Amino acid sequence: MDSSCLTFLESRVEGPKMNRRIDLTSTFWSEDYLTGIDWLLHNIQSDISELVQFADLYDKFQETWTYAAKQVAKVSSGDALEGYTKVKSYGKGTEMVARVYRNQTRQLERLTEKLRTTSLAAVEDPIKNLLFQYREFQTDVESALKLDHGKVKRQMDALRSMHRQIKKKAAAIATLDPEDEEDLQSMETVVERQFPTSLGTSLKFSSEAEWEEYLSRLKNDVPITKRKWVIPGLPNEYFSGGDLYHSLKRLDAKMDTSLFNLENVGQQLLDFGVLRSYNDVLHRPGYKFTHQGFYCWVPDAPTPIGSMSPASSSGKILQDIWKRVSSGGAVEEDTTYAALEISQLNEQFVKQWFLWENEKLKLEVDLFYFMKKFAKLSKQKFQTMVEVDKSIVANFQQEWNIDGKASTVDADEAWYEVYSKNHGTIGFYTPHAGLHFEMYTLQGTPVSQPWLFGTPLQDMPVLDNEQPVVLQKLLEKAQSLDPDIVAKEWAAPLDLVGISNMKRDCLNEYLLDCDHAAIMDKVLEKWTLGPNIIQLLRAWLLELPDSVVPFTLIGSFKEGGLDWLDLCPSSNLQCIAALAAHFSWLGPERLAVLFEQEPSPQPFPISHHFVRARVRAPLDCLLFDANLHRFFLDDDFAASCARAARASPSARTGRPPKNHLTVADSYEFVPRPFRTSSCEPSPTRNKRLSGLTILHPTSG
């Protein structure tokens, strides 16, 4: 299996300080899931072919054996004896000859019976039982993993296509004229809302206060449903047309309850700007009210711009656009709709990202399960081979006095030999090439801070000490925990489901405010347990596009010296220094357990968090472990990294300084509500087009 496959490995390397046996019974994969799945199926089929050879040998031998026993039975049958005695009974001394003949045939009959009752079941049954397990396993892998991969690939293709559209649209907006760009940021016309004098045929209003009182009672009476994602500055609640009808009837017993009249009342509320359709975000003129639709109350006019927070300003911009478009205000159509398009694309991209993460999690959990089962079957195959070899030698010695010599190969060592030489390197959690989370503002520029996971170190926001915010926050939290718990969690298996849940919380916070420090503060308030902190830290390290020790420096790193520090980027050196200080805090005893104890306590090589080699050398992890252990024990190593970082030119690319927007400014997720009043299909005009958000950026 090559470097892009999944493997299980248990390996031993003989050498100074590296003669320990480490257990690598965890999942391994890299950019190409399909290659890993195909190689898994290839290895399963290879094992099946080997077992089939044994099964065919036994079947062919048993068939020949049975036929031979039948032929021997014919020779030693009583018919042959009767024929002989009849023909030879006239000669002298035939009785003695007949007696000898009978004795011979009886002996041959006993031999025939022994041949007939002798079988290879002791060696045949274990092989065929294992072959049956392999074939069932092959069917499960083909059906489950191929299906999972198909879903992941579809979501991945959709994400890449959407990301290309967003980048193309962002580039187009970024090239707009300054006058057009100002139109995106200066939609502040406020239209006065006039109160109606009547509503339907029975309700009359003589003053605005009377109208406001009725409207307040109506809003309080209509049952609402909250959206799953809060949308800053916009109504985050909706209701159905049917619920509005029931409330209108309760507030006015004299109201005409015909569907025609109720729809007229709803249309009046829509025209007066009291409510808007859930689906028609722009509130286009001519939209018709229907009892099957979903609606939101239009909030009152927001506070002045000067006192408005960045979150609420995005809501005001969208309200202003509704009012200006519906009132025929002069708006640059191209500029406005370009902003709407990128907002819609941002929303769809995030929604698609959630779907992709869910499908990817299922695939990775299934991969973990199937590869673990394959490791057990593979080891069982070698053990079965050794057992049947010993069994057939012992059986032939006992039954036929045929001497033989069983194989002296150790099954575990043979299994290790296959994995250490014929399987690929560790590729666990290697990020997917060309696929990363990226958001753009309405001005066509990236949001002020990138996504927390999978972003290159040189693009990560840093603190005053030049260390990434995410890393520093997690390490600070880890320092407040019990060192025993921290060390134990570094040796624990990766919790794929727990990591996925924490990443989802990070993304939800990122959509509201992309500031890394604020995100980590909120996430760490929720996930306070030690295992969660270290699991999130490990996931962050593993999902970096390149490891903290860059791939290009692995050759120098393997030599065990410090020459590679002078060639390492400053951003990487700062991370390595922080991690070295963290492991030094754990103490020599705990480090010895992590890096030297035999058997190794963790089913996953700890060095892979920091050094990821993509070459076919599975045993390199032992070299990496040994070198990292020595570096972390050195009290001066962190200081050496810091000195090298100060001397190294920074490769940090940075982001536009004028951009202080958050993802919430350019994206909000608007889920489609469940139907609450009717199971009938909605008219075409009521089908949800898309949620979208228009923002007003703060001036930088």
C-alpha positions as MATLAB code, in Angstrom:
seq = 'MDSSCLTFLESRVEGPKMNRRIDLTSTFWSEDYLTGIDWLLHNIQSDISELVQFADLYDKFQETWTYAAKQVAKVSSGDALEGYTKVKSYGKGTEMVARVYRNQTRQLERLTEKLRTTSLAAVEDPIKNLLFQYREFQTDVESALKLDHGKVKRQMDALRSMHRQIKKKAAAIATLDPEDEEDLQSMETVVERQFPTSLGTSLKFSSEAEWEEYLSRLKNDVPITKRKWVIPGLPNEYFSGGDLYHSLKRLDAKMDTSLFNLENVGQQLLDFGVLRSYNDVLHRPGYKFTHQGFYCWVPDAPTPIGSMSPASSSGKILQDIWKRVSSGGAVEEDTTYAALEISQLNEQFVKQWFLWENEKLKLEVDLFYFMKKFAKLSKQKFQTMVEVDKSIVANFQQEWNIDGKASTVDADEAWYEVYSKNHGTIGFYTPHAGLHFEMYTLQGTPVSQPWLFGTPLQDMPVLDNEQPVVLQKLLEKAQSLDPDIVAKEWAAPLDLVGISNMKRDCLNEYLLDCDHAAIMDKVLEKWTLGPNIIQLLRAWLLELPDSVVPFTLIGSFKEGGLDWLDLCPSSNLQCIAALAAHFSWLGPERLAVLFEQEPSPQPFPISHHFVRARVRAPLDCLLFDANLHRFFLDDDFAASCARAARASPSARTGRPPKNHLTVADSYEFVPRPFRTSSCEPSPTRNKRLSGLTILHPTSG';
ca = [
       0.000    0.000    0.000;
       1.409    3.399   -0.936;
       1.535    6.673    0.966;
      -2.070    7.621    0.262;
      -3.704    4.595    1.781;
      -5.001    3.565    5.138;
      -2.930    1.163    7.165;
      -2.661   -0.527   10.458;
       0.810   -1.132   11.700;
       2.598   -2.659   14.608;
       6.304   -2.271   14.206;
       9.666   -2.834   15.819;
      12.945   -1.270   14.841;
      16.140   -2.628   16.284;
      18.677    0.076   16.989;
      20.046    2.314   19.689;
      17.200    3.776   21.753;
      14.668    2.532   19.194;
      14.262   -1.148   19.962;
      10.812   -0.752   21.453;
       7.652   -2.083   19.916;
       4.992    0.510   19.189;
       1.385   -0.107   18.398;
      -0.048    1.756   15.451;
      -3.481    0.159   15.345;
      -5.297    3.284   14.296;
      -6.587    4.665   11.037;
      -4.285    6.119    8.424;
      -5.410    8.108    5.412;
      -4.418   11.101    3.331;
      -5.787   13.375    0.625;
      -7.280   10.661   -1.544;
      -9.927    8.634    0.257;
     -10.661    6.582   -2.847;
      -7.074    5.370   -3.107;
      -7.176    4.252    0.505;
     -10.458    2.418    0.008;
      -9.223    0.752   -3.175;
      -6.031   -0.371   -1.485;
      -7.998   -1.716    1.450;
     -10.141   -3.733   -0.946;
      -6.992   -4.793   -2.809;
      -5.442   -6.149    0.390;
      -8.661   -7.912    1.330;
      -8.816   -9.528   -2.115;
      -5.151  -10.503   -1.860;
      -5.780  -12.283    1.446;
      -8.873  -13.939   -0.001;
      -6.846  -15.220   -2.964;
      -4.313  -16.780   -0.608;
      -7.035  -18.489    1.401;
      -8.768  -19.685   -1.772;
      -5.546  -21.433   -2.816;
      -5.599  -23.446    0.401;
      -9.317  -24.175    0.132;
      -8.950  -25.358   -3.481;
      -6.012  -27.565   -2.512;
      -8.042  -29.236    0.215;
     -11.082  -29.662   -2.034;
      -9.060  -31.181   -4.858;
      -7.185  -33.494   -2.518;
     -10.388  -34.552   -0.772;
     -12.042  -35.284   -4.115;
      -9.105  -37.404   -5.274;
      -8.845  -39.064   -1.875;
     -12.519  -40.030   -1.888;
     -12.317  -41.445   -5.399;
      -9.226  -43.492   -4.502;
     -10.933  -44.873   -1.392;
     -13.870  -46.041   -3.491;
     -11.556  -47.818   -5.951;
      -9.659  -49.531   -3.144;
     -12.972  -50.604   -1.655;
     -13.835  -52.356   -4.888;
     -10.544  -54.295   -4.824;
     -11.071  -55.467   -1.259;
     -14.755  -56.274   -1.641;
     -16.243  -59.760   -0.994;
     -17.100  -60.201   -4.697;
     -13.428  -60.628   -5.562;
     -13.024  -63.282   -2.873;
     -16.087  -65.260   -4.032;
     -14.834  -65.300   -7.614;
     -11.454  -66.563   -6.582;
     -12.805  -69.427   -4.408;
     -15.244  -70.524   -7.110;
     -12.589  -70.710   -9.776;
      -9.816  -72.240   -7.687;
     -11.825  -74.570   -5.457;
     -11.038  -77.625   -7.630;
      -7.294  -77.429   -7.022;
      -5.276  -78.978   -4.197;
      -4.764  -76.836   -1.094;
      -7.215  -74.188   -2.161;
      -8.790  -73.890    1.301;
      -5.586  -72.573    2.828;
      -5.116  -70.129   -0.043;
      -8.677  -68.936    0.336;
      -8.109  -68.327    4.043;
      -5.042  -66.228    3.308;
      -6.933  -64.353    0.643;
      -9.717  -63.577    3.085;
      -7.210  -62.279    5.617;
      -5.670  -60.024    2.987;
      -9.003  -58.617    1.903;
      -9.997  -57.956    5.516;
      -6.801  -55.977    6.029;
      -7.472  -54.044    2.849;
     -11.027  -53.405    4.045;
      -9.672  -51.964    7.283;
      -7.296  -49.784    5.291;
     -10.165  -48.725    3.042;
     -12.255  -47.810    6.076;
      -9.362  -45.815    7.499;
      -8.922  -44.043    4.185;
     -12.635  -43.349    4.027;
     -12.887  -41.966    7.548;
      -9.677  -39.948    7.406;
     -10.269  -36.263    6.491;
      -8.527  -32.896    6.506;
     -11.289  -31.208    8.480;
      -8.850  -30.149   11.199;
      -6.992  -27.959    8.712;
      -9.747  -27.331    6.178;
     -12.430  -25.921    8.501;
     -10.350  -23.060   10.016;
      -9.254  -21.938    6.544;
     -12.764  -22.016    5.088;
     -14.275  -20.309    8.134;
     -11.742  -17.499    7.840;
     -12.377  -17.298    4.097;
     -16.097  -16.885    4.788;
     -15.370  -14.026    7.233;
     -13.154  -12.319    4.679;
     -15.788  -12.504    1.961;
     -18.477  -11.105    4.245;
     -16.100   -8.354    5.292;
     -15.289   -7.568    1.653;
     -18.992   -7.192    0.870;
     -19.513   -4.869    3.842;
     -16.545   -2.694    2.887;
     -17.580   -2.423   -0.753;
     -21.169   -1.519    0.069;
     -20.525    0.866    2.972;
     -17.302    2.653    2.053;
     -18.114    3.088   -1.619;
     -21.449    4.627   -0.636;
     -19.824    6.870    1.971;
     -17.132    7.969   -0.440;
     -19.686    8.731   -3.140;
     -21.513   11.086   -0.784;
     -18.302   12.756    0.349;
     -17.125   13.217   -3.228;
     -20.427   14.791   -4.299;
     -20.302   17.225   -1.395;
     -16.630   17.951   -2.080;
     -17.267   18.648   -5.760;
     -20.156   20.951   -4.852;
     -17.949   22.785   -2.350;
     -15.156   23.300   -4.836;
     -17.556   24.529   -7.490;
     -19.180   26.928   -5.040;
     -15.822   28.166   -3.821;
     -14.784   28.953   -7.394;
     -18.010   30.905   -7.882;
     -17.431   32.890   -4.701;
     -13.861   33.753   -5.669;
     -14.982   34.767   -9.146;
     -17.782   36.945   -7.763;
     -15.478   38.436   -5.127;
     -12.927   39.321   -7.791;
     -15.649   41.016   -9.841;
     -16.851   43.078   -6.868;
     -13.306   44.027   -5.919;
     -12.872   45.644   -9.350;
     -15.986   47.864   -9.053;
     -15.670   51.623   -9.394;
     -15.391   53.577   -6.116;
     -18.837   55.089   -6.725;
     -20.362   51.623   -7.026;
     -18.566   50.423   -3.911;
     -19.994   53.324   -1.931;
     -23.492   52.195   -2.885;
     -22.832   48.980   -1.001;
     -22.004   50.925    2.144;
     -24.404   53.876    2.085;
     -27.943   52.510    1.859;
     -29.427   54.533    4.709;
     -32.673   55.927    3.310;
     -35.499   55.435    5.792;
     -39.068   55.303    4.579;
     -41.796   56.369    6.994;
     -44.260   53.601    7.806;
     -47.858   54.901    7.743;
     -50.566   53.256    9.818;
     -53.725   51.929    8.083;
     -57.146   53.340    8.913;
     -58.829   49.956    8.564;
     -58.036   46.283    8.444;
     -60.546   44.111    6.688;
     -64.187   45.147    6.958;
     -64.602   45.234   10.733;
     -61.432   46.798   12.152;
     -61.097   50.605   12.113;
     -58.242   52.680   13.543;
     -58.637   56.368   14.352;
     -55.069   56.975   15.536;
     -51.595   55.558   15.227;
     -51.591   54.641   18.927;
     -54.714   52.540   18.397;
     -53.094   50.796   15.453;
     -49.863   50.182   17.383;
     -51.809   48.720   20.308;
     -53.665   46.294   18.038;
     -50.463   45.365   16.251;
     -48.743   44.683   19.573;
     -51.585   42.376   20.659;
     -51.444   40.567   17.321;
     -47.689   40.025   17.545;
     -47.998   38.656   21.070;
     -50.788   36.280   20.077;
     -49.259   34.719   16.972;
     -47.183   31.634   17.893;
     -43.666   31.872   16.531;
     -40.885   29.443   15.746;
     -37.246   30.330   16.296;
     -34.633   29.717   13.680;
     -31.828   27.360   14.553;
     -29.157   29.942   13.694;
     -29.469   33.421   15.168;
     -29.188   36.164   12.554;
     -27.821   39.395   14.082;
     -29.902   42.450   13.216;
     -32.663   40.473   11.482;
     -35.872   38.837   12.694;
     -34.945   35.377   13.875;
     -38.508   34.138   14.300;
     -41.162   33.139   11.781;
     -44.782   32.012   11.738;
     -47.194   30.464    9.269;
     -50.094   32.137    7.497;
     -52.470   29.711    9.217;
     -51.255   30.787   12.665;
     -51.842   34.417   11.701;
     -55.431   33.583   10.657;
     -56.195   31.981   14.014;
     -54.842   35.001   15.894;
     -56.879   37.422   13.758;
     -60.028   35.448   14.567;
     -59.268   35.449   18.294;
     -58.657   39.214   18.412;
     -61.782   40.128   16.423;
     -64.765   37.845   16.870;
     -66.743   39.826   14.263;
     -64.167   39.395   11.550;
     -65.265   37.692    8.368;
     -63.518   34.316    8.608;
     -63.708   33.477    4.938;
     -60.402   32.577    3.354;
     -60.838   35.417    0.863;
     -61.161   38.051    3.601;
     -58.350   36.622    5.712;
     -56.015   36.666    2.733;
     -56.987   40.292    2.085;
     -56.087   41.178    5.685;
     -52.769   39.377    5.350;
     -52.099   41.187    2.084;
     -52.794   44.515    3.799;
     -50.306   43.701    6.548;
     -47.803   42.747    3.877;
     -48.367   45.970    1.904;
     -48.162   48.159    5.012;
     -44.721   46.714    5.801;
     -45.835   45.060    9.039;
     -44.667   41.643    7.947;
     -42.695   40.187    5.096;
     -42.469   36.810    3.493;
     -39.923   34.472    4.967;
     -38.767   33.540    1.479;
     -38.923   36.889   -0.315;
     -35.988   38.542    1.425;
     -36.037   41.593   -0.871;
     -39.763   42.208   -0.295;
     -40.375   42.766   -3.978;
     -43.528   44.668   -4.974;
     -46.469   42.540   -6.010;
     -45.774   39.643   -3.666;
     -49.056   37.884   -2.821;
     -50.048   36.747    0.644;
     -51.134   33.113    1.016;
     -52.242   31.020    3.963;
     -49.601   28.422    3.014;
     -46.651   30.788    3.342;
     -44.269   31.617    6.177;
     -43.705   35.172    7.382;
     -41.615   37.330    9.708;
     -42.523   40.507   11.545;
     -40.626   43.481   10.172;
     -38.750   45.070   13.095;
     -39.024   48.737   13.910;
     -36.522   51.215   12.458;
     -33.058   50.554   13.935;
     -30.992   52.950   15.961;
     -28.877   55.592   14.210;
     -25.707   54.504   12.477;
     -23.433   56.103   15.033;
     -24.798   53.989   17.891;
     -25.220   50.803   15.924;
     -23.078   47.734   16.529;
     -21.486   45.968   13.553;
     -23.871   43.050   14.026;
     -27.032   45.181   13.986;
     -25.796   47.313   11.093;
     -26.070   44.329    8.751;
     -29.748   44.047    9.672;
     -30.333   47.732    8.970;
     -28.729   47.449    5.562;
     -31.064   44.629    4.596;
     -34.115   46.543    5.877;
     -33.013   49.620    3.939;
     -32.704   47.586    0.762;
     -36.219   46.173    1.248;
     -37.605   49.660    1.690;
     -35.676   51.219   -1.173;
     -36.485   48.478   -3.640;
     -40.171   48.359   -2.653;
     -40.482   52.148   -2.727;
     -38.690   52.507   -6.048;
     -35.660   54.234   -4.538;
     -32.671   54.841   -6.789;
     -30.232   51.984   -6.191;
     -27.455   50.767   -8.423;
     -28.930   47.437   -9.537;
     -25.663   45.793  -10.559;
     -23.846   46.690   -7.357;
     -26.710   45.667   -5.096;
     -27.321   42.330   -6.729;
     -23.624   41.533   -6.861;
     -23.642   41.905   -3.086;
     -26.755   39.748   -2.849;
     -25.171   37.053   -4.991;
     -21.991   36.789   -2.958;
     -24.061   36.770    0.229;
     -26.152   33.903   -1.116;
     -23.046   32.031   -2.220;
     -21.469   32.486    1.207;
     -24.581   31.066    2.827;
     -24.745   28.103    0.471;
     -21.038   27.456    0.921;
     -21.340   27.238    4.707;
     -24.414   25.044    4.484;
     -22.573   22.772    2.045;
     -19.566   22.739    4.360;
     -21.716   21.444    7.227;
     -23.045   18.678    4.989;
     -19.543   17.792    3.832;
     -18.247   17.627    7.410;
     -21.100   15.279    8.365;
     -20.504   12.959    5.416;
     -16.743   13.051    5.974;
     -17.197   12.151    9.631;
     -19.296    9.122    8.710;
     -16.725    8.004    6.159;
     -13.843    8.405    8.603;
     -15.656    6.550   11.382;
     -16.417    3.709    8.972;
     -12.817    3.696    7.768;
     -11.625    3.480   11.351;
     -13.941    0.540   12.038;
     -13.162   -1.391    8.854;
      -9.411   -0.892    9.067;
      -9.420   -2.051   12.663;
     -11.384   -5.132   11.668;
      -9.032   -5.729    8.748;
      -6.064   -5.644   11.120;
      -7.710   -8.324   13.263;
      -8.535  -10.492   10.255;
      -5.042  -10.053    8.863;
      -3.440  -11.127   12.120;
      -5.934  -13.994   12.407;
      -4.892  -15.154    8.929;
      -1.257  -15.532    9.958;
      -2.206  -17.234   13.208;
      -4.492  -19.647   11.352;
      -1.740  -20.519    8.882;
       0.638  -21.404   11.692;
      -2.023  -23.449   13.504;
      -3.112  -25.509   10.477;
       0.512  -26.187    9.578;
       1.179  -27.584   13.031;
      -2.128  -29.476   12.981;
      -1.528  -31.347    9.717;
       2.009  -32.356   10.730;
       0.785  -33.678   14.086;
      -2.163  -35.478   12.462;
      -0.044  -37.286    9.872;
       2.474  -38.253   12.516;
      -0.237  -39.733   14.712;
      -2.386  -41.423   12.058;
       0.190  -42.504    9.492;
       3.507  -42.176   11.248;
       4.580  -39.700    8.574;
       7.232  -37.355    9.857;
       7.015  -33.675    9.020;
       8.309  -30.332   10.212;
       5.945  -27.463   10.982;
       6.842  -23.880   10.180;
       8.612  -22.026   12.973;
       7.537  -18.559   11.783;
       6.014  -16.369   14.490;
       2.568  -15.185   13.357;
       2.825  -11.771   15.017;
       6.248  -11.142   13.523;
       5.039  -12.178   10.069;
       2.076   -9.830   10.408;
       4.372   -7.018   11.498;
       6.701   -7.719    8.578;
       3.896   -7.254    6.065;
       2.716   -3.984    7.562;
       6.166   -2.505    8.061;
       7.332   -3.181    4.499;
       4.339   -3.367    2.199;
       2.019   -0.711    3.563;
       2.139    3.038    3.250;
       3.106    5.772    5.645;
       0.945    7.483    8.195;
      -1.547    9.810    6.568;
      -4.019   10.285    9.378;
      -6.016   13.512    9.125;
      -3.937   14.820    6.254;
      -5.923   17.780    4.851;
      -7.513   17.637    1.437;
      -5.574   19.439   -1.247;
      -7.348   22.446   -2.720;
     -10.267   22.350   -0.294;
     -10.354   24.806    2.571;
     -12.917   26.994    4.289;
     -12.838   30.587    3.053;
     -15.331   33.446    3.287;
     -15.523   36.822    1.521;
     -17.105   40.124    2.469;
     -19.470   42.061    0.232;
     -16.499   44.135   -0.909;
     -14.899   41.018   -2.427;
     -12.143   40.704    0.185;
     -11.502   37.770    2.553;
     -12.892   38.150    6.043;
     -10.484   39.612    8.551;
      -9.386   36.287   10.060;
      -9.295   32.869    8.347;
     -10.908   29.634    9.467;
      -9.326   28.056   12.555;
      -8.593   24.645   11.029;
      -6.605   23.773    7.921;
      -5.145   27.273    7.503;
      -1.365   27.579    6.951;
       0.520   28.713   10.031;
       1.813   31.856    8.326;
      -1.799   32.997    7.781;
      -2.958   32.343   11.343;
      -3.710   35.351   13.601;
      -1.032   35.623   16.284;
      -0.625   37.221   19.691;
       2.148   39.584   20.742;
       4.485   36.614   21.213;
       3.951   35.637   17.535;
       2.215   32.393   18.516;
      -1.106   31.466   16.876;
      -4.100   32.485   18.964;
      -5.705   29.033   18.792;
      -2.549   27.241   19.923;
      -1.850   29.693   22.716;
      -5.410   29.552   24.069;
      -5.454   25.751   24.082;
      -2.034   25.462   25.709;
      -2.968   28.012   28.380;
      -6.091   26.007   29.175;
      -4.077   22.775   29.259;
      -1.646   24.336   31.748;
      -4.523   24.715   34.213;
      -5.288   20.984   34.098;
      -3.793   18.014   35.898;
      -0.608   16.970   34.038;
      -1.556   13.303   34.433;
      -4.836   13.900   32.607;
      -3.075   15.849   29.858;
      -0.432   13.148   29.325;
      -3.072   10.423   29.319;
      -5.091   12.247   26.654;
      -2.068   12.679   24.405;
      -1.828    8.868   24.442;
      -5.558    8.274   23.915;
      -7.210    7.385   20.596;
      -8.616   10.270   18.609;
     -12.271   10.904   19.376;
     -13.548   11.615   15.864;
     -17.125   12.358   16.924;
     -16.105   14.609   19.812;
     -13.681   16.525   17.600;
     -16.376   16.998   14.968;
     -18.781   18.416   17.564;
     -16.173   20.851   18.863;
     -15.311   21.982   15.337;
     -18.996   22.571   14.655;
     -19.214   24.817   17.712;
     -16.121   26.668   16.525;
     -17.716   27.220   13.122;
     -20.968   28.475   14.647;
     -19.003   31.015   16.671;
     -16.884   31.888   13.641;
     -20.008   32.776   11.687;
     -20.922   35.330   14.346;
     -17.456   36.729   14.934;
     -14.369   35.513   13.103;
     -12.001   36.776   15.809;
      -9.995   33.734   16.920;
      -9.549   34.916   20.497;
     -13.286   35.472   20.986;
     -14.103   32.125   19.392;
     -11.703   30.183   21.594;
     -12.915   31.939   24.746;
     -16.510   30.925   24.027;
     -15.684   27.388   22.928;
     -13.453   26.748   25.941;
     -16.243   27.929   28.232;
     -18.376   25.071   26.903;
     -15.747   22.354   26.478;
     -13.951   22.567   29.801;
     -12.875   18.964   30.407;
      -9.228   18.055   29.946;
      -9.822   15.373   27.294;
     -11.748   17.852   25.147;
      -8.961   20.441   25.298;
      -6.229   18.040   24.217;
      -8.416   16.380   21.575;
      -9.118   19.788   20.013;
      -5.422   20.689   20.151;
      -4.470   17.420   18.453;
      -7.093   17.961   15.754;
      -5.804   21.489   15.124;
      -2.244   20.205   14.700;
      -3.253   17.297   12.488;
      -5.328   19.447   10.146;
      -2.576   21.926    9.374;
      -1.755   21.759    5.638;
       1.832   20.963    6.616;
       3.106   19.762    9.974;
       4.785   22.155   12.399;
       8.060   20.531   11.329;
       7.793   21.223    7.581;
       7.915   18.268    5.234;
      10.881   19.746    3.372;
      12.986   19.639    6.570;
      12.163   16.080    7.634;
      15.429   14.722    6.220;
      17.432   17.117    8.386;
      15.131   16.499   11.356;
      15.753   12.734   11.165;
      19.475   13.287   11.640;
      18.774   14.397   15.196;
      20.602   17.720   15.131;
      19.318   21.289   15.282;
      20.470   22.470   11.865;
      16.898   22.348   10.603;
      15.924   25.180   12.973;
      17.818   27.716   10.861;
      15.794   26.685    7.798;
      12.411   26.561    9.515;
       9.895   29.419    9.009;
       9.372   31.752   11.938;
       5.688   30.843   12.313;
       6.569   27.151   12.628;
       9.361   27.818   15.098;
       7.051   29.775   17.396;
       4.621   26.840   17.438;
       7.391   24.329   18.090;
       8.702   26.463   20.962;
       5.247   26.628   22.561;
       4.720   22.877   22.186;
       8.193   22.129   23.569;
       7.396   24.212   26.648;
       4.104   22.344   27.036;
       5.724   18.899   26.931;
       8.545   20.043   29.185;
       5.827   21.000   31.694;
       4.592   17.388   31.668;
       7.884   16.207   33.178;
      10.408   13.478   32.272;
       8.393   10.614   33.770;
       5.285   11.281   31.702;
       7.365   11.915   28.580;
       9.061    8.557   29.076;
       5.651    6.884   29.108;
       4.604    8.661   25.916;
       7.827    8.189   23.957;
       9.642    5.169   25.418;
       7.305    2.828   27.270;
       6.932   -0.647   25.766;
       4.405   -1.577   24.732;
       3.481    1.931   23.680;
       0.364    3.188   25.517;
      -1.143    4.958   22.522;
      -2.606    3.381   19.380;
      -1.473    6.425   17.426;
       2.109    7.702   17.018;
       2.439   10.889   18.990;
       5.123   12.196   16.625;
       2.609   12.367   13.776;
       1.044   15.441   15.398;
       4.271   17.348   14.766;
       6.062   15.559   11.897;
       4.142   14.211    8.903;
       6.250   12.428    6.318;
       4.582   11.509    3.060;
       7.165    8.989    1.922;
       7.005    5.214    2.060;
       8.913    4.694    5.296;
       6.462    3.500    7.967;
       9.171    2.985   10.581;
      10.306    6.618   10.515;
       7.826    7.385   13.270;
      10.201    5.688   15.711;
      12.983    8.056   14.674;
      10.612   10.990   15.009;
       9.506    9.835   18.465;
      13.090    9.442   19.640;
      14.182   12.860   18.375;
      11.128   14.657   19.728;
      11.601   13.016   23.110;
      15.192   14.204   23.256;
      14.241   17.730   22.161;
      11.405   18.015   24.685;
      13.696   16.887   27.511;
      16.174   19.626   26.613;
      15.400   22.730   28.658;
      17.162   24.928   26.093;
      15.271   23.612   23.068;
      12.341   26.041   23.360;
      14.765   28.949   23.724;
      16.697   27.744   20.671;
      13.477   27.744   18.660;
      12.636   31.254   19.843;
      16.098   32.552   18.896;
      15.873   30.940   15.474;
      12.410   32.461   15.016;
      13.706   35.960   15.705;
      16.468   35.449   13.161;
      14.155   33.945   10.554;
      12.244   36.253    8.181;
       8.512   35.957    8.649;
       6.550   34.410    5.812;
       3.314   35.831    7.123;
       1.134   37.058    4.291;
      -1.340   39.010    6.344;
      -4.787   40.260    5.368;
      -6.039   43.656    4.213;
      -5.706   45.975    7.250;
      -8.857   47.886    6.319;
     -11.015   44.811    6.695;
     -12.509   44.400   10.154;
     -15.579   42.438    9.157;
     -16.704   39.127   10.536;
     -18.280   36.203    8.754;
     -21.587   37.295   10.240;
     -21.300   40.365    8.037;
     -21.192   38.307    4.887;
     -23.075   35.156    5.806;
     -26.083   34.057    7.731;
     -27.694   30.645    7.470;
     -31.470   30.771    7.020;
     -32.960   27.282    7.454;
     -36.200   26.370    5.785;
     -38.938   26.048    8.423;
     -41.045   22.969    8.933;
     -44.656   23.293    7.883;
     -46.947   24.018   10.817;
     -50.372   24.565    9.309;
     -50.747   22.575    6.136;
     -49.416   19.528    4.373;
     -50.445   20.862    0.982;
     -47.675   21.855   -1.421;
     -46.911   25.538   -1.433;
     -47.376   27.555   -4.612;
     -44.239   28.069   -6.640;
     -43.903   31.646   -5.466;
     -43.687   30.465   -1.854;
     -40.827   28.053   -2.359;
     -37.805   29.259   -0.491;
     -35.356   30.855   -2.902;
     -32.420   31.220   -0.564;
     -31.501   32.911    2.667;
     -29.304   35.929    2.186;
     -27.726   38.679    4.204;
     -26.721   42.177    3.276;
     -24.190   43.820    5.518;
     -22.897   47.234    6.255;
     -19.155   47.078    6.998;
     -17.636   49.195    9.692;
     -15.242   51.727    8.338;
     -11.611   50.792    8.934;
];
